Amino acid sequence: MDSIVNKLTEIEDAASAIVQHAEDQKEVLNKEYENKRKAFDAELEKETQLRIDAIRSGLEEKTSGILDSQSGSSTEFIAALEKEYEEKHTEYAHEILRRITEV
């Protein structure tokens, strides 16, 4: 009878050791997983930020190009209006005077 009790005690001790080892391994694996997750998150954040910066840079370049072309177009239009005014301002003045005095 004592041998059966001793065997059961040994089995229980072995089972407890196995459970303890499994819990220890679980803790190690949890820490490993957490470290890998943090590294993955950091790398993903870095890549995302690089992509965002590249997109933002591209949009700024396009916007700058559009604004420059619009500015150039506006400058050309204003220059054309000024040239026309310089060439025809006397005609415009006469036309204005004629319309005022027509009543």
Sequence and secondary structure as in RCSB ss.txt:
>XXXX:A:sequence
MDSIVNKLTEIEDAASAIVQHAEDQKEVLNKEYENKRKAFDAELEKETQLRIDAIRSGLEEKTSGILDSQSGSST
EFIAALEKEYEEKHTEYAHEILRRITEV
>XXXX:A:secstr
 HHHHHHHHHHHHHHHHHHHHHHHHHHHHHHHHHHHHHHHHHHHHHHHHHHHHHHHHHHHHHHHHHHHHHHHHHH
HHHHHHHHHHHHHHHHHHHHHHHHHHH 
